[in-house]
Amino acid sequence: MDAHPSPQNTAAGEQFPASFKDLLAAFEQQFSDRLFPESPATLYDAIDYTLSNGGKRIRPVLCLMGNALISPLQLDSFLAANAVELYHNFTLVHDDIMDRAPLRRGRPTIHMKYNTNTAILAGDTLLLYAYEYLNCIQGRYKQKVMAVFTEAALGVCEGQQMDLDLENMPLTAVSYPDYLKMVTLKTSVLVAASLQMGGMIGGACSEDQEHLYAFGKHVGIAFQIQDDYLDCFGDPEKFGKQLGGDIITNKKTFLLLKACEFASPVQRAYLEELLSFSGDEKVPRMLQLYRDCKVDEWALQEKERFTQIALQHLEDMTVAAEHKRPLLELADQLLNRGY
């Protein structure tokens, strides 16, 4: 495998700071080329199919942004970014199999278009190619980058298992700290690690690497709280989907867990009744209960708390303020949407 993106097809060496939009274009330019062999066609066509399904590419671009925060872009950052994106898609392929999901981003999931066995093999192959990209990193930080990546990758798998476990537990047995730990592992640690790996390649000191990781982790948590909130209280046109999907499926969310915690005995009995309800009134009734328990207000306050922790870590970095601007702008875009 020739895992090295061609230098002339990347923005390696580009001056910093660079915006998310610019770095996304640089990433896509080298990632859009076919990365895999022609044979066996079923396996690699399935991989190309899942990688062509779009996505915001936030994690790999964060890897580039971590580098660009410290120094001009290095080719090694593109290798790490490719590894992150391949690993992320590995998790999506296997998550869709576990969830028996028929669609992702409006298209048939890979196990529906091909078959479950091919989807499993495609996910496994994506994981192996992620490590192949990491193995092509040239800098002295290679082993540390691989260690950070592996720890995050294991965390994502642990978070997924926790999520499966929590699904099968009674609502009253799931604590907010347990749910927060699951969300952190499942969604935030890869975001955090992407930034840290980029900063490491860019030459950040150990303390600044820790701040980058913490910034990414807390932005990820704030984003998930916001996502749960918007599913219930967002503007449908801005949020891009019908409100109340989590309520209809009884998904354990920050809001549902806190409603159970904040509710009076009478309200808790009503909440349990609504969980078994299937009529058209389920969503509006649950939303009113959320308001009565003030979990809508709590969610916004909790999101803001994690946002401020993230911003403080970015502020504490020993980097010029103008170099932090792209990350601040991205955080603002991610955490102020759909209201």
Summary of the structure (lengths in Angstrom):
residues: 339
radius of gyration: 20.9
end to end distance: 45.7
largest distance: 66.0
contacts: 1138
relative contact order: 0.11
helix: 73%
strand: 1%
